[in-house]
Amino acid sequence: MCIIEDWGHWRDFIALPEWSGRKPLTQLIIELTESVGSWTNIINDIPIYRDFVAIERGPRIIEDPASFSLKEHIYRRSVDQFVPPISGYQRIINYLKHRLCFLIILRAR
C-alpha cells in the first residue's frame, strides 16, 4: 500500500516556485482513479480522504517498470458515444430526468 498525503488544495494554498509547471498531485489522483475504473488490474483500491489517499496495488505484473506509463492503462470513451445527436433543449430535459431518477434512488436507500 502506498499513501499520498497532503494531496489536496485549499483556498489559501500557495505553491512553491520550484513546483511551477509540474502536474499537481490532484491530477495524479484522478488518473489513478481512472485506472481503477478501466479494469486494468494495476490498482485494486484507492480510498480517497481529505488529508491522504491510500493506493493498494493490483495483481498485474509490470514487466518493465522503467517504461511504465499510467496513461496506457486508462481507457476513455469518446464523448460522442454518450451524447446522441439531439437538440440542446431535449438534452437538458434528458439530463434533468436522469438527475431526478438518481436523486429518487438515493433517497430510497
C-alpha positions in Angstrom: 0.0 0.0 0.0 1.2 3.5 -0.8 0.0 6.6 1.0 0.0 10.1 -0.6 -0.6 12.8 2.0 -1.2 16.5 1.6 -2.5 16.0 -1.9 -5.4 18.4 -1.7 -5.6 22.1 -2.3 -7.3 24.7 -0.2 -8.3 28.3 -0.7 -5.1 30.0 0.6 -2.7 27.4 -0.9 0.4 28.9 -2.4 2.6 26.6 -4.5 6.3 26.8 -4.1 8.2 28.3 -7.0 10.0 25.0 -7.7 6.6 23.4 -8.3 5.9 25.7 -11.1 5.0 23.9 -14.3 4.6 20.5 -12.6 1.5 18.4 -12.7 -0.4 18.7 -9.4 -1.0 15.6 -7.2 -4.7 16.1 -7.7 -4.2 15.2 -11.4 -2.3 12.0 -10.4 -5.1 11.0 -8.1 -7.6 11.5 -10.9 -5.5 9.3 -13.3 -5.1 6.6 -10.7 -8.9 6.6 -10.1 -9.4 6.3 -13.9 -7.1 3.4 -14.0 -9.2 1.6 -11.3 -12.3 2.3 -13.5 -10.6 0.9 -16.6 -10.2 -2.6 -15.0 -6.5 -2.9 -15.9 -5.6 -4.6 -12.5 -2.9 -2.0 -11.9 -4.6 -0.7 -8.8 -7.1 -2.7 -6.6 -8.4 0.1 -4.4 -7.9 3.8 -3.9 -9.8 5.2 -1.0 -9.6 9.0 -1.1 -9.8 11.0 2.1 -9.4 14.7 2.8 -5.8 14.5 4.0 -4.5 11.4 2.2 -5.0 8.8 -0.4 -4.3 5.1 0.1 -3.4 3.2 -3.0 -3.5 -0.6 -3.0 -1.5 -2.1 -5.9 -3.3 -4.6 -8.1 -2.1 -8.1 -9.1 -0.9 -7.1 -12.6 2.8 -7.7 -13.2 4.6 -4.8 -14.8 7.3 -6.3 -17.0 9.4 -3.2 -17.5 8.8 -0.6 -14.7 11.2 1.9 -16.4 8.9 2.2 -19.4 5.6 2.1 -17.5 3.1 4.8 -18.4 -0.1 5.1 -16.4 -1.9 6.7 -19.4 -1.6 3.4 -21.3 -3.8 1.8 -18.6 -6.6 4.3 -18.8 -9.4 3.7 -21.2 -11.7 6.6 -22.1 -14.7 6.5 -24.4 -15.3 9.4 -26.7 -17.9 11.9 -25.7 -19.8 11.1 -28.9 -20.6 7.6 -27.6 -22.7 9.1 -24.7 -24.4 12.1 -26.3 -27.0 11.3 -29.0 -27.4 14.0 -31.7 -30.5 15.7 -30.2 -31.4 19.3 -29.7 -29.9 21.3 -26.8 -33.4 21.7 -25.2 -34.0 17.9 -25.3 -30.6 17.2 -23.9 -31.3 19.4 -20.9 -34.7 17.6 -20.3 -33.0 14.2 -20.5 -30.3 15.3 -18.1 -32.9 16.6 -15.6 -34.9 13.3 -15.9 -31.7 11.3 -15.3 -30.7 13.5 -12.3 -34.2 13.3 -10.8 -34.1 9.5 -11.1 -30.7 9.4 -9.4 -31.9 11.5 -6.5 -35.0 9.3 -6.0 -32.8 6.2 -5.9 -30.5 7.8 -3.3 -33.5 8.8 -1.1 -35.0 5.3 -1.3 -31.8 3.9 0.3 
